Amino acid sequence: STIANQFEMSRMIFLWLVSLLQAQYVQALISTQPVSTLLQEHAEQIAKLKSITTQEVGSIDSVPYSNDVFYLRYCLEFADSEEDPETALLENLKWRQGALGQPITRSAAQAVAEATADGGWNNDVVTAAAPYGEQITKY
């Protein structure tokens, strides 16, 4: 039962992470404003979040840290919230760099890159990359 619980937790975290990677684009899609406008409107906050990221992870030269839309998600998500985007970003960065998050984020980023390589979405690649992917596909 413990292994089943660990399996389910790993599966849920992986799928949640993939949804977060996609969520950065979904928020922009449902906005009535073009992404370029949103990026301009939130440029100051994005610069602040990028500075925090640089302090925490060192380099922001690779995805997702090199993509301003990654930071725009925090600006939009916490615009009407009591939680500030800086705190949410720091929590996310610490998880991404941690023992649990790092292997999951690497695997998820690679899976998303492969899933979108042909311009569409290949869910089989994502499922196969998920922790315990072989067991998941049985159900």
Secondary structure, 3 states (H helix, E strand, C coil): CHHHHHHHHHHHHHHHHHHHHHHHHHHHHHCCCCHHHHHHHCHHHHHHHHHHHHHHHCCCCCCCCCCHHHHHHHHHHCCCCCCCHHHHHHHHHHHHHCCCHHHHHHHHHHHHHHHCCCCCCCHHHHHHHCCCHHHHHCC
